[in-house]
Amino acid sequence: MRQVKQAADASAELARRMEQVGNFNKLQRAREQSFYANAVLRLAQAEQAQRSTRERLIRLLGVWGPQTQFSLPERLPDLPPSPMELPDIEQVALAQRLDVQGARLAAEQTASNLGLTRTTRFVNVLELGLTRNSSNEAPTQRGWEIGLELPLFDWGGARVARAEAVYMQTLHRAAETAINARSEVREAYTGYRSAYDIARHHREEIVPLNQRIAEENVLRYNGMFIGVFELLADARTQIASVNASIEALRDFWIAQADLDMALIGKPSLVSSLGGAAGPATAAEAPGAGH
């Protein structure tokens, strides 16, 4: 943005002098002055964004006083040679995400609070809301390929119906957590791949093309085929394309950070509290265990 302002400043000053000697009309001068004013505004906005995001980083780092005088690298890391291939990303998410593990532990804690001990079988919680897609022309299709199994218990008689309802509620909550986890990592991965493709397109296509245009315009200017204002306008365009490339690279690294966070997940409040069934629930269902 500073480079754009410098180019606009030079263009506006040249336009002012040419108007004074009668080689520029007021409309042409006003156009160059308008671009300069916009360049000053965009630079001010960029500087404010820099200060604001630095303060956000300070809060995230939890530093104060002299610790806030840290310096950042001059440029972002280069784009990796190729994006990460994660064909089993959903399995990885179910295996290591904190919220999924919390939901699993919440179900176990609920069973313990209810006094449930005798397991009859295991159920894939993702099948609790299974939808069957079938037609006369094709065999029945099921939508689940990844499992998150939790135990079912021998409930006994009607006196433990409340305990069964509480535990099944926990299972459905675990199913919701698993479904959300799978969706979040899919969304994060598609965003990561899209950001990589966009950043690579800027690096390999847009920036080199604008560089070639700039080199050709310098040759045309040296040959007096174009004027200085056309050269300055092209310089502004080239700088804008470089800025867009930098922003695309920034978006890629943010997308990768989002993907890393999606694979970790965050424990939910209910899971962190040990599930829906606490000591009171266990007390309300004496003799529920089988």
C-alpha positions as CSV (number, residue, x, y, z in Angstrom):
1,M,0.0,0.0,0.0
2,R,2.9,2.4,0.6
3,Q,4.3,1.6,-2.8
4,V,0.9,2.3,-4.4
5,K,0.7,5.6,-2.5
6,Q,4.2,6.6,-3.7
7,A,3.2,5.9,-7.3
8,A,0.0,7.8,-6.9
9,D,1.9,10.7,-5.3
10,A,4.2,10.9,-8.2
11,S,1.4,10.7,-10.7
12,A,-0.7,13.4,-8.9
13,E,2.3,15.8,-8.6
14,L,3.2,15.3,-12.3
15,A,-0.5,16.0,-13.2
16,R,-0.5,19.2,-11.1
17,R,2.6,20.5,-12.9
18,M,1.3,19.6,-16.3
19,E,-1.9,21.4,-15.6
20,Q,0.0,24.5,-14.5
21,V,1.8,24.7,-17.9
22,G,-1.4,24.0,-19.8
23,N,-0.6,20.4,-20.9
24,F,-3.4,18.9,-18.7
25,N,-7.0,19.8,-18.4
26,K,-8.9,19.9,-15.1
27,L,-10.6,16.5,-15.7
28,Q,-7.3,14.7,-16.2
29,R,-5.8,16.4,-13.1
30,A,-8.9,15.5,-11.1
31,R,-8.7,11.8,-12.1
32,E,-5.0,11.5,-10.9
33,Q,-5.8,13.5,-7.7
34,S,-8.8,11.1,-7.0
35,F,-6.5,8.1,-7.3
36,Y,-4.0,9.7,-5.0
37,A,-6.8,10.4,-2.4
38,N,-8.0,6.8,-2.6
39,A,-4.4,5.5,-2.2
40,V,-3.9,7.6,0.9
41,L,-7.2,6.2,2.3
42,R,-6.3,2.5,1.5
43,L,-2.9,3.0,3.1
44,A,-4.5,4.4,6.3
45,Q,-6.9,1.4,6.4
46,A,-4.0,-1.0,5.9
47,E,-2.0,0.6,8.7
48,Q,-5.0,0.4,11.0
49,A,-5.6,-3.3,10.1
50,Q,-1.9,-3.9,10.9
51,R,-2.2,-2.3,14.4
52,S,-5.5,-4.1,15.1
53,T,-4.3,-7.5,14.1
54,R,-1.1,-7.1,16.1
55,E,-3.1,-6.3,19.2
56,R,-5.2,-9.4,18.6
57,L,-2.0,-11.4,18.4
58,I,-0.8,-9.9,21.7
59,R,-4.0,-11.0,23.3
60,L,-3.7,-14.5,21.9
61,L,-0.1,-14.8,23.1
62,G,-1.0,-13.4,26.5
63,V,2.0,-11.0,26.7
64,W,2.3,-7.5,28.1
65,G,4.8,-4.7,28.7
66,P,8.2,-5.2,27.1
67,Q,7.0,-8.6,25.8
68,T,4.8,-6.8,23.3
69,Q,7.9,-5.4,21.5
70,F,8.3,-8.7,19.5
71,S,9.1,-8.6,15.8
72,L,7.4,-10.6,13.1
73,P,9.0,-12.1,9.9
74,E,9.1,-9.8,6.9
75,R,7.1,-12.2,4.8
76,L,5.0,-15.2,4.9
77,P,6.4,-18.7,4.4
78,D,6.3,-19.9,0.8
79,L,3.5,-22.0,-0.5
80,P,4.2,-25.8,0.0
81,P,5.1,-27.7,-3.2
82,S,1.9,-29.6,-2.9
83,P,-1.2,-29.7,-0.6
84,M,-1.7,-32.3,2.0
85,E,-3.7,-35.4,0.9
86,L,-6.0,-36.6,3.7
87,P,-8.3,-39.2,2.3
88,D,-9.0,-40.6,5.9
89,I,-9.6,-37.2,7.5
90,E,-13.0,-38.2,9.0
91,Q,-11.5,-41.3,10.6
92,V,-8.7,-39.2,12.0
93,A,-11.2,-36.6,13.4
94,L,-13.3,-39.3,15.2
95,A,-10.1,-40.8,16.6
96,Q,-8.5,-37.7,18.0
97,R,-10.9,-34.8,18.3
98,L,-11.4,-33.6,21.9
99,D,-15.2,-33.1,21.6
100,V,-15.7,-36.7,20.2
101,Q,-13.5,-38.1,23.0
102,G,-15.5,-36.0,25.5
103,A,-18.8,-37.3,24.2
104,R,-17.5,-40.9,24.5
105,L,-16.3,-40.2,28.1
106,A,-19.6,-38.5,28.9
107,A,-21.5,-41.7,27.8
108,E,-19.2,-43.8,30.0
109,Q,-19.6,-41.5,32.9
110,T,-23.4,-41.5,32.5
111,A,-23.4,-45.3,32.5
112,S,-21.3,-45.3,35.6
113,N,-23.5,-42.8,37.4
114,L,-26.6,-44.9,36.5
115,G,-24.9,-48.1,37.8
116,L,-24.9,-49.8,34.4
117,T,-22.4,-52.6,34.3
118,R,-23.6,-55.5,32.1
119,T,-23.1,-54.8,28.4
120,T,-25.3,-56.7,26.0
121,R,-23.9,-55.3,22.8
122,F,-22.3,-52.3,21.1
123,V,-24.1,-49.8,18.9
124,N,-22.6,-47.5,16.3
125,V,-24.0,-44.1,17.4
126,L,-23.8,-42.9,13.9
127,E,-26.5,-45.4,13.0
128,L,-28.9,-43.9,15.5
129,G,-30.1,-41.5,12.8
130,L,-29.4,-43.8,9.8
131,T,-31.3,-42.9,6.6
132,R,-31.8,-45.6,4.0
133,N,-31.7,-44.7,0.3
134,S,-33.3,-47.4,-1.8
135,S,-35.1,-47.7,-5.1
136,N,-36.3,-50.4,-7.5
137,E,-33.4,-49.9,-9.9
138,A,-30.5,-50.0,-7.4
139,P,-29.6,-51.9,-4.3
140,T,-30.1,-50.2,-0.9
141,Q,-27.4,-47.8,0.0
142,R,-26.3,-46.9,3.6
143,G,-24.5,-43.7,4.3
144,W,-22.2,-44.7,7.1
145,E,-18.7,-46.0,6.6
146,I,-17.1,-44.7,9.9
147,G,-18.1,-46.0,13.3
148,L,-18.2,-44.6,16.8
149,E,-19.3,-47.5,19.0
150,L,-20.7,-47.3,22.5
151,P,-22.2,-50.1,24.6
152,L,-25.8,-50.9,25.2
153,F,-26.8,-52.4,28.5
154,D,-29.3,-55.0,29.8
155,W,-32.0,-52.7,31.2
156,G,-34.1,-55.1,33.2
157,G,-37.7,-54.0,33.8
158,A,-39.7,-50.8,33.6
159,R,-38.2,-49.4,36.8
160,V,-35.1,-48.4,34.8
161,A,-36.9,-46.8,31.9
162,R,-35.7,-43.4,33.1
163,A,-32.2,-44.6,33.3
164,E,-32.5,-45.9,29.7
165,A,-33.9,-42.6,28.5
166,V,-31.0,-40.7,30.1
167,Y,-28.4,-43.0,28.6
168,M,-30.0,-43.0,25.1
169,Q,-30.0,-39.2,25.3
170,T,-26.3,-39.3,25.9
171,L,-25.8,-41.6,22.9
172,H,-27.8,-39.3,20.7
173,R,-25.6,-36.4,21.9
174,A,-22.5,-38.4,21.0
175,A,-24.0,-39.1,17.6
176,E,-24.6,-35.3,17.1
177,T,-21.0,-34.6,18.1
178,A,-19.6,-37.2,15.7
179,I,-21.7,-35.9,12.8
180,N,-20.7,-32.3,13.5
181,A,-17.0,-33.3,13.7
182,R,-17.1,-35.1,10.4
183,S,-18.8,-32.1,8.7
184,E,-16.4,-29.6,10.2
185,V,-13.3,-31.4,9.1
186,R,-14.7,-31.9,5.6
187,E,-15.5,-28.2,5.4
188,A,-12.0,-27.2,6.8
189,Y,-10.3,-29.5,4.3
190,T,-12.2,-28.3,1.3
191,G,-11.4,-24.7,2.4
192,Y,-7.7,-25.6,2.7
193,R,-7.6,-27.2,-0.8
194,S,-9.4,-24.2,-2.3
195,A,-7.1,-21.7,-0.6
196,Y,-4.0,-23.7,-1.9
197,D,-5.3,-23.7,-5.5
198,I,-6.1,-19.9,-5.3
199,A,-2.7,-19.0,-3.9
200,R,-0.9,-21.2,-6.4
201,H,-2.9,-19.6,-9.3
202,H,-1.8,-16.2,-8.1
203,R,1.8,-17.2,-7.8
204,E,2.0,-19.1,-11.1
205,E,-0.4,-17.2,-13.4
206,I,-1.5,-13.8,-12.3
207,V,1.7,-12.3,-10.8
208,P,4.0,-13.5,-13.7
209,L,1.5,-12.3,-16.3
210,N,1.4,-8.8,-14.7
211,Q,5.2,-8.8,-14.5
212,R,5.5,-9.5,-18.2
213,I,3.0,-6.8,-19.0
214,A,5.1,-4.4,-16.8
215,E,8.3,-5.3,-18.6
216,E,6.6,-4.7,-22.0
217,N,5.3,-1.4,-20.9
218,V,8.7,-0.3,-19.8
219,L,10.0,-1.1,-23.3
220,R,7.2,0.8,-24.9
221,Y,7.8,3.8,-22.6
222,N,11.5,3.8,-23.5
223,G,10.5,3.8,-27.1
224,M,8.1,6.7,-26.4
225,F,5.1,4.7,-27.5
226,I,3.3,5.4,-24.2
227,G,3.4,8.2,-21.7
228,V,4.5,8.3,-18.0
229,F,0.9,8.1,-16.8
230,E,0.3,4.9,-18.6
231,L,3.5,3.5,-17.0
232,L,2.5,4.6,-13.6
233,A,-1.0,3.1,-14.0
234,D,0.5,-0.2,-15.0
235,A,2.9,0.0,-11.9
236,R,-0.2,0.4,-9.7
237,T,-1.9,-2.6,-11.3
238,Q,1.2,-4.7,-10.8
239,I,1.5,-3.8,-7.2
240,A,-2.2,-4.6,-6.7
241,S,-1.7,-8.1,-8.2
242,V,1.2,-8.7,-5.8
243,N,-0.9,-7.6,-2.8
244,A,-3.7,-9.9,-3.9
245,S,-1.1,-12.8,-4.1
246,I,0.1,-12.0,-0.6
247,E,-3.5,-12.0,0.7
248,A,-4.1,-15.4,-1.0
249,L,-1.0,-16.8,0.6
250,R,-2.2,-15.4,4.0
251,D,-5.6,-17.1,3.5
252,F,-3.9,-20.4,2.7
253,W,-2.0,-20.4,6.0
254,I,-5.1,-19.4,7.9
255,A,-7.0,-22.2,6.2
256,Q,-4.3,-24.7,7.2
257,A,-4.5,-23.4,10.8
258,D,-8.3,-23.9,10.7
259,L,-7.8,-27.4,9.4
260,D,-5.4,-28.2,12.2
261,M,-7.9,-26.9,14.7
262,A,-10.7,-28.8,13.2
263,L,-8.7,-32.1,13.6
264,I,-8.2,-31.2,17.3
265,G,-11.7,-30.0,18.1
266,K,-12.9,-28.3,21.2
267,P,-14.6,-30.2,24.2
268,S,-18.2,-29.2,24.6
269,L,-19.5,-27.9,27.9
270,V,-21.7,-30.9,28.5
271,S,-18.9,-33.3,27.8
272,S,-16.5,-31.5,30.0
273,L,-19.0,-31.7,32.8
274,G,-19.2,-35.4,32.6
275,G,-22.4,-35.9,30.6
276,A,-26.0,-35.3,31.4
277,A,-26.3,-37.8,34.2
278,G,-24.8,-36.7,37.4
279,P,-25.0,-38.0,41.0
280,A,-28.6,-36.8,41.3
281,T,-29.6,-38.9,38.3
282,A,-27.9,-41.9,39.7
283,A,-29.8,-41.4,43.0
284,E,-33.1,-41.3,41.2
285,A,-32.5,-44.7,39.6
286,P,-31.4,-47.0,42.4
287,G,-30.8,-50.6,41.3
288,A,-30.6,-49.6,37.7
289,G,-27.4,-51.5,37.1
290,H,-27.4,-54.9,35.3
